[in-house]
Amino acid sequence: MFDSWDTRFCVLSNAGLLYFPNEKIESSSDLVPQNFKPLNDFVVVFVNPDEVKGRKNCFRVIFSQDQLKLKPLTLMAPTEQDMREWVRAMRLH
């Protein structure tokens, strides 16, 4: 299921999670988000590395059943500390 992973630059805002193709801003098109996930009613959980082919520092955003039928979103942080900070920030959201 997780054969390829794409690197994205993510921003947590009051409205939700925005992500961009990369973190470098080289043109005005780089300022346009690639996607947006509203964070109105969701749960964020840590993911066991066995569930994602041994990848570490993963966490999952599970959206409410009532919220547009969004599939769970699995994210991976570069370090364990970054992962914990993301999860904490999202839980405080």
GIVENPE-V706177 format. One record per pair of residues at least 24 apart in sequence whose C-alpha atoms are under 6 Angstrom apart, sorted by the first residue. I is the first residue (numbers start at 1). J is the second residue. D is the distance in whole Angstrom. If there is no record, write none. Layout:
i = <I:I>
j = <J:J>
d = <D:D>
//
This chain:
i = <57>
j = <83>
d = <6>
//
